[in-house]
Amino acid sequence: MDFKRIIIVCGHYGSGKTNFSLNLALFLANKEKTVTIVDLDIVNPYFRSSDFDEMLNKAHIKLITPTYAGTTLDIPSISPKINSIFGSLDDYIIFDVGGDDAGATVLGCFSSKISDSGYDMLYVINKFRNIISKPVNAIEILREIEMKSRLKPNFLINNSNLSSLTTAEDVISALSYAKDIEKLSGLPIR
């Protein structure tokens, strides 16, 4: 798997960004790479990388969490530890970004440092998420994320699924959806 050192995972709420981020981190760690996940999801405190700190710790994956992650406080704040990743010697840094433009706004705070370091930005799509079920709507969300983050995605990740209810037919039916978004966005599916 050939990714740049900084990997940003963004997309619509519920598209599977966090699952993808966690699985990518585990995959890279199993290849004996040093990995840090930066949980930038300060928008939705109900399902984020911070919830998997024990699993990540066992896999020797570092985790930078929002300041109040793991507490009963729902205060949107980011950890100053994020700045440490730009001088880090880790092989990979994965940003798990909160959904839509609201989550991408936080990412925009670091856009110049990220751009200077080089990055891959993966836009996660899921045909079965109501708001992005039509390719034109997925493109609208993509453009909002670009504007707020001041960064440009360079790959699509087709993560179309219905959780444990997903069938082979669902996966196959999502291929044309992903191809339509690939065509409209100019971004290749990875």
N, C-alpha and C positions, 0 to 999 in steps of 0.2 A: 504494500500500500504506500503510494508515494504522495505524501502530504507535506506542506510546509510546516515549520515548527509551530506556528500559531494557527489553530483551527477554530473557526467561529461557527457555531451551529445556531441558526436562527430560523424563524418561521412563525406561522400562525399558532395561537393558543391551541394546545391539544394535538398538534400535528405529530408529536413523537420526538421532539427535540431532545428532551432529557433522556429518554430511553436510548436514542441513537448516541448521544454523548457518552452515556455510561458504558454502552457496549463497545464503542470505539476506544474508550480509555482502557477497558479490560483487554480488548484485542491487542492494543499496542503494548500494554504492560506484559502480556503473555509472550510478546516478541522481545522481552527484556529491555524495553524502552522505559525511560523515566518519564512519568506523566503527571501533570497537574491539571485538575479541573477547576475552573473559576466559575462558580455559580453566580451568575448575574441576574437570576430571576428574583427580583425584588417585587415583582408585580403579583405573582401567584404563590403564596406561601404553602400551598397544599400538595404540590408534587414537584419537587426540585431535587437537584443533585445532592443538596445538603442532607436530604433524608436518607442517603445511602452511605454516610460517612464510615460506618463500621465495615461494610463490604469493601469500600474503596481502600480503607486502611489495611485490611487483610491482603489486598492485592498490591500494596505499596504504592498506591496512587495518592498523591497529595491533593487536598481539597481546600480551596479558599471560599469561604461562605459569606453571605451577607452578615452584617454585624449582629443582627438579632435572630439569626437562624437557630432553630432548636429551642426557642423560648415561646412564651405565649404572646409576646408582643408582635404586632403586625405594623412595624415601622419601616418604611422603605429607606434603607441605608446600605452603603457599600463599605467593604472593609478596605482600610488603607494598605493591607497586605497585597492588594492587586498590583501595586506599583513594583513589588519585588519580582514579579515574573519577568519583567523586561531585562533584568540582570541575571536571571536564572540560567543555570546550565542544563535544565531539563531538556530531554529530547523533544517533548511535545507539551504544549499548553492548549487545553481545550476550553473555550468559552461556551458555556451553556447559557444562552441569552433568553431573557423573558420574551413572551409572545408579542408579536406585532410591533408597531412603532413605539408603544410605551416602553417595552423592554429594550428596544434598540436605542432609545434616548440615552440610557445608561452607558451602553457601548460607545456612543458618540463621544463621551467624556475622554475616552482613551484612543480615539481614532488616529491621532497623529503619531502616537507611540506605536500603535499597531501597524500603521502604514509604513513607518520607518523600519520596522522589524521584518515586514513581509508576512503574508497570511494567505490562508485559503478560507473562504467564507461559503458555507454550505447552507443552501436554502431548502429546508425540509418541507415537502408537500404531502398532503394526505387527501385523496379524493373524497374520503368519507367524512370530512369535516365540513359541516354545512356552509359556512361562510366562504370557503375556498373550493367548494365542489365544482365550480365552473372555472376553467382555466383563466378567463379574463379577471375573475375576482382574486385568484392567486397572484396574478401579475400586479394588481392594485396593491395588495399587501406587500409584495416584494418591493415595489417602488416607494411605499411609505417607510419600510425598513431602511432602504438605501438612503433616503433623505434624512431620517433621524439619526442613523448611525454614522453617516458621512463615510461609509465604506460600501464597496460593491461586492456582492456575492459572485463567485466564479463557477459554482457547481450547483446542480439540483440533486437532492436526495429524495427518491420516491419512496416514501414510507407509508403508502396507502394501506390501511389496515382497520379492522374493526375489533381490535384487541383479541381476546380468546375466541371470538366468533368468526374470525377471518377464515375464509375458504380459499382453495386454489383458484376458484372462479373469480373471487374478489381481487386477488392479486393480478390475474390475467386481465381482468376488465380495467384495471387502473393503468395499464401500460399505455393505452392510447391517450389517456388524460395527461400522463407525464410527458409523452411525446408532443402533445399540443402545447404544453407549458414550455418545453424545450424550444420549440419553434418560435413562440411568441416572445420569449425572454432572450433568446440567443445563448442561454446557458446550457452546457452539456449535462446530461444525467450522469452521475458518478455512482 
